Amino acid sequence: MLFEQMRQKPFFILGPCVMENQELLYQVAEKVAEVGQKYNVPVVFKSSFDKANRTSIHSYRGPGIEKGMEMLQNVKDKFGLPVLTDIHEPFQAAIAAEVVDVLQIPAFLCRQTDLLVAAAETGKIVNVKKAQFLSGADMFYPAQKVLEAGNNQVVLTERGNMYGYNNLAVDFRNIYDMKAFGHPVCMDCTHSVQRPGGAGGKTGGDRTFVPMMALAAKAFGADGYFIETHPDPDNALSDGPNMLKLHDLDGLIASLVG
């Protein structure tokens, strides 16, 4: 049902980058549920239990998979939202699938065959982020791994390409190229404005460009939008410079569904 909805309407993957605490998840999930109902669009709540690819070993990573799944289950129970989280190792797929509706494959790991197959075998929707070093056309092969593992519920997500050091650029032609494979294509509007590793041991970025990324992706035919959001992103524990302020979420979605 959810996958069919994602095929038929603009869909939104929304939430804070990392699970800081249960109260934060509730605050953001309440807004996510509100905009989903207001604009009659599919919304999926997103948050990470472990940021395994942080720049510095001293950066906050999250509560771990056991506590994280408990926190996501609480969100599902309280707000009735489908939920998404990313996994980094094959063994995590089955554990996360007990709770989540969508398993996400991080961009850096999108060619990891065992990870893709493990996610596919859960029967959940698999959202594969395009690596920063791949073209849209290259994403045929990660998607094919999921399909050949017996799962046709594939979403592909554009999130920019490396442009020199500590910078990303988005070639929106990748959206058009990935849509040719027949899967829903999502635009990651927040990670695409990152400056990877460019803030003294952590990732920087500029959320100013998030609405522009979203509107450009709409022009290129994106089916969905991935937007990380936080009530106080300047004090968030991960990816704060890139996250949309929660009070700006409604206005951005209005511009994308109109």
C-alpha positions, 0 to 999 in steps of 0.5 A: 500500500505505501509503495503504491502511494509513493508511485501515485503522489508526491511523497515525503521522507521527513525527520531529524538526522539522528535520534537524539531523544524520544521527545525530539522524535515526538515533536518532529513526528507530530509536525510530519503527521500534520503536514501529511494530513493537511496536504493529503500526501504520503509521509514517512518519518525518518531518523537514524539509530546510528550515524556510522559514517561520521567524520570524527570518532568523537561525533555523536552517533545515536542510541544504537539499534535496539534502543532506536527501534524502540523509539521508532516503534513509539513514534508509529504507535503514537502517530500512526506514521510509517517509519524509515531508518538506514542500515549499515551492516547486513545483520541489521536489516532483519532487526530493523525490519521488525519495526520499519516500513522502509530500509534505507541504504546509505550512499557510501554503501549503495554498491554493497551487495550483501547489504542490498540483498539483506535489505531486499530479503526483508520484503520492506521497501528499500530506498537506495541513495545514489553514491556521491561517486556514481551517475544516475545511470550507474544506479541501475545496478544497485536497483537490480541487486534488490530486484534479483533478490526478489523485491520490486519495492525499490526507491532511488534517491539523488543526493549530489556528487563530489565536486572537488574537496568538501563540496557537492554539486547536483546534476539534476539530469540524474533524476531523469536518468534514474526514472527511466528504470521505472522506480520512484525517484526521490530527491534528498534536499538536505544532504545535497547541500552538505560540505562533507568534512568541511567544518573542522572534523564534521560536515558543514553545509548551508540550509539556505539552498534546501528549498531551491534543491527541492523545486529544481528536483520537482522541475526534473520530475522527482516523485518524492522529497527527502528532507531532514528537519529539526526544531533547533538545527543549529544545536542538533547533534548531527547535520545541523547546518543542512537541516530545514528548520521545523517551522519552515517545513509546511511552507516548503511542502506547500510549494511542492504539492501546489 
